[in-house]
């Protein structure tokens, strides 16, 4: 089995070399996916831990799952389409199906069940297609600007908004794409997936917790923009941008993460460290 594993790993490396290079470049240059290397490390660690636990518990030779070859074939089909059409996202995504099919075909369902999370978790390291990502980002930009201006108005502060531009009496801001909340959303969803893996609670509660990461991330970003506008209204635009802008990004992300943890506590989900717990 060890020889088969080494051969399969070598063949997959050769087949997906172009996709791996594309991913590495994206992780180094795309600010939305700079966490890609960290996702890879976390997935690799969980895979190593799950394989070690599987080997300790294994008493007989694994029973292969022959239909796994169809999943493998589907992965190759996706890769071929992505390769021919120069669609790197599809080619990279096919890796998850190809590897899953091989695991099922050679090692069976028990190991696949153990490695399901670290494999699916890799999807957070695959950059979304640019057009799709831009469409979402522009939508979030508009939503964040509109919501922030509305809240500022409710607080009794004179404000005018034109598109993504927000004007106060003594300052004017443009809610750029980096402030749309997309970074926070992608990062928080990634952390939510890890949190769900480490929690022991019903699947429905885990799904609800993961979905809750979306409004929590958007709310945290709007709160950040509102806080910057409040600082600008009280102390001027220079103070808001120079001293509060970068600091608020980290602070509000931690607030969003705390919101997820509080929600997990409300759901009565327990944190697990090892399988024995």
Protein Blocks (a to p, Z undefined) as FASTA:
>chain_A
ZZmmmmmmmmmmmmmmmmmmmmmmmmmmmmklmmmmmmmmmmmmmmmmmmmmmmmmpmbd
cdddfklmmmmmmmmmmmmmmmmnopaklmmmmmmmmmmmmmmmmnojmlmmmmmmmmmm
mmmmmccdfklmmmmmmmmmmmmmmmmmmmmmmnopacddehjaccdfkbccdddfklno
mmmmmmmmmmmmmmmmmpccdfklmmmmmmmmmmmmmmmmmmmmmmmmmmmmmnojklmm
mmmmmmmmmmmmmmmmmmmmmmmmmnopacdfbfkZZ
